[in-house]
C-alpha cells in the first residue's frame, strides 16, 4: 500500500443535500483531493422521508459541483439497499471510510452498511460525530446508537460535550477531539455598508444576527426576550433572524408582538443560500447564539471566518471556540444574562474583538483537520 495516498469514502450528507453537515463533508472532500487522495462522496438517494423532514426542502439549488466525485446510493429506509451498498463498498475495498453521525435515525442504515464493508478485513471506519445524544430525544435512541457504534473503529468529535456523551453512554472507542474548521467557502468579508445596502438594512444602527435553522433548542425565544431590555432598546439595536423555521413560527411572532418589538426584530424566514451568506455576516456587528442545549455549531466557525464576534451561552461546546471578552462574550442561558452580554458587547465595540479573532484562525484549518484524521487512521493501522 502507498502510505501517502489513500482511497477514502466519505459516507453521509453531501450535495445535492443542503445544510451544515453536507457543506462540511464537501469541503473536507476537497481538502483530501488537494492532498492527492482518491475521494468518493457516498450520499443519499433518500435521506429522510418527507413526512419526517420539518423544512421546505432538503435540497440545494446551487449547480452540481464539478470537482467532486459524488454517488447518491444510500436509501435510509430500505434494508435491501443497505445490503446492496454494503456489498458494493466492500468490493471497492477503500482504505478508510469517514462516516457522519448526528441522529439515531441514521443508525440502522449506516451501521448495516459499515458492518458489511468491514467484513473485508481491510477498511477502517472513523466516525465524525456531530451528536451522540440527539437534540430532540426519542425512545430507543441509545439502542440504535449502540448498533451504529459497534461498526466504528475510532471517533472524531468537535466538542468536549460529545466526547463526554460517548463516555457517559459507555462507548469505549478511541476518540480524538478536533475543533470544527472554519467554513471558508462562503465568500469573503465585504464592506459593511455594501452588505447592509444589499440586504436593505439601516447603515447606522447596531445589528445583531441570529443565523441558521430555527429549532426549540436554539433559544431564539430567550434572545427575543433579551431584546426587550430597556438598555438595549435605547441603543436602537436591530436583531436579524436569518433562517428557516423548523417549528411553529407563530409563537415567536406572538412574543415579538407582546414585547412590542416589531420595529426591532426582522425575520428573513428562508434557508439562506450560500451566495447570500457573506452579506449577512458582513452586515452584522455580532452573532448571537442563545442556545439552551448544544454540542458544537458550524455557525461559530463561519462567524470566525468573517471576523464576526459572537455572544454565546454556556450551552454544551459552544463556549469552546469563544474566548470571553476577547473573541466574543459568554453568558448564562437566560434572557437577562443575554441582555447583559449584549450590553457588554455594545459598550466594548466590535473593533476590539477583531484582532483576537484573527490571531486564533490558524487553529481551525482544514489542512490540520484532515491531517489529524489521517493520523487517527494510521494509528488504527499501527494497532492491527
DARA-V420245 format. One record per residue. PSI is psi in whole degrees, -180 to 180 (* if undefined). Layout:
# DARA-V420245
{{PSI} {PSI}}
This chain:
# DARA-V420245
{{138} {111} {-10} {-21} {121} {156} {111} {137} {128} {116} {116} {-165} {137} {176} {138} {9} {149} {172} {171} {-41} {-43} {-42} {-41} {-47} {-43} {-42} {-40} {-39} {-40} {-36} {-43} {-44} {-43} {-29} {1} {10} {153} {117} {125} {130} {115} {106} {-162} {139} {-32} {119} {-61} {142} {145} {-31} {-17} {-8} {121} {-15} {-172} {-41} {151} {-7} {146} {150} {14} {159} {153} {132} {129} {-17} {3} {143} {99} {132} {126} {91} {-31} {124} {112} {-11} {12} {100} {-32} {-37} {-42} {-42} {-43} {-45} {-36} {-45} {-41} {-46} {-37} {-43} {-34} {-24} {49} {154} {-41} {134} {128} {116} {143} {141} {125} {-12} {146} {-21} {-31} {-12} {-47} {-47} {-52} {-44} {-43} {-47} {-47} {-39} {-41} {-43} {-43} {-11} {-6} {-6} {28} {-48} {133} {150} {123} {131} {126} {108} {113} {-41} {147} {-41} {119} {159} {-40} {104} {148} {158} {136} {-3} {-47} {-39} {-47} {-45} {-39} {-42} {-44} {-47} {-32} {-21} {4} {138} {-36} {156} {148} {128} {158} {10} {154} {-32} {-47} {-37} {-45} {-40} {-42} {-46} {-44} {-27} {-1} {17} {108} {81} {149} {127} {129} {137} {113} {128} {149} {123} {162} {132} {104} {15} {27} {27} {-177} {166} {130} {164} {134} {-40} {-41} {-45} {-43} {-37} {-43} {-38} {3} {48} {150} {142} {-29} {16} {145} {136} {118} {144} {126} {123} {135} {175} {141} {113} {159} {-39} {-11} {-6} {26} {-33} {-38} {-40} {-40} {-44} {-41} {-36} {-16} {-5} {133} {-35} {-38} {-40} {-42} {-24} {-13} {17} {147} {141} {124} {121} {106} {103} {165} {141} {125} {22} {-175} {119} {-28} {-38} {-33} {-40} {-41} {-42} {-43} {-43} {-46} {-38} {5} {51} {18} {-37} {-4} {-27} {127} {133} {121} {83} {78} {162} {120} {119} {154} {-38} {-5} {-14} {-44} {-29} {-42} {-45} {-23} {-31} {-32} {157} {-29} {145} {135} {127} {91} {35} {145} {-35} {154} {157} {-81} {173} {136} {-15} {-31} {-53} {-23} {-44} {-43} {-40} {-38} {16} {34} {119} {161} {143} {116} {152} {173} {12} {128} {-133} {5} {-44} {-13} {-25} {4} {127} {115} {130} {4} {-63} {-6} {-164} {135} {132} {169} {169} {61} {157} {-41} {-44} {-38} {-43} {-44} {-42} {-41} {-43} {-42} {-45} {-49} {-37} {-38} {-38} {143} {-40} {-35} {-14} {-18} {-49} {-46} {-35} {-48} {-41} {-23} {-11} {-36} {-18} {-12} {47} {151} {-36} {-45} {-40} {-47} {-44} {-38} {-38} {-45} {-34} {-40} {-42} {-47} {-30} {-38} {-42} {-39} {-24} {5} {*}}
